Amino acid sequence: DIEDIDFQADKTSIASRWSGFVHPHLDVTYRISIGSTKGGSDIISLKDVGSVTAHKETGLSLEPLKKYFVTVTAVTSAGSIRVSSDGVTIVTENAALPGVMIYDGKPCNMTDFTLNHHEEDHRFPCPDDIDVQMSLNSIKAYWTVPEDIQTYTFDALFAIERRSSLGGMF
């Protein structure tokens, strides 16, 4: 079993289990809440789950690409303490991700060249995305991933297609 997950595809449930809330003389019961912020309860308000140390909440409508947190409150006659999870992000498998850009060619950096006041820059400006590559045996590409999805987007996949000479079809 995986101890802690950071991503899940299921949009209808969240499962959690916990440990460490023990007292040698008092009974411990638990309440859980689920929220879109750490410690929040906007998805499920405090729900009594008894003395079990695991719970699966079903029937939810969780949004893709959002992070959700489970908060467990341990309760005894002496008081209570609560701890929140580090969250789970809902992902959709094989979905196109907004903001990921894939470019032909290699990245161009027009800022790494220093000129003094007597020199002029005669380099050809390079576009982000090129239409023609000169090599007959290799193709270069690079991509950018928006910062807000980098925690769960480690790479990008792309395909190479040959353009048909008939009507611009692939």
GIUR-V747162 format. One record per pair of residues at least 24 apart in sequence whose C-alpha atoms are under 6 Angstrom apart, sorted by the first residue. I is the first residue (numbers start at 1). J is the second residue. Records with the same first field share a line. If there is no record, write none. Layout:
I: J  J
This chain:
6: 88
7: 88  89  90
8: 90  91
9: 90  91  92
11: 61  62
12: 58  59  60  61
13: 57  58  60
14: 56  57
15: 55  56
16: 54  55
17: 53  54
18: 53
28: 75  76
29: 74  75
30: 73  74  75
31: 72  73
32: 71  72
33: 70  71
34: 69  70
35: 68  69
36: 68
38: 69
39: 71  84
64: 90  91
65: 90  91
66: 90
99: 146
100: 144  145
101: 143  144
102: 142  143
103: 129  141  142  143
104: 129  130  141
105: 140  141
106: 140  141
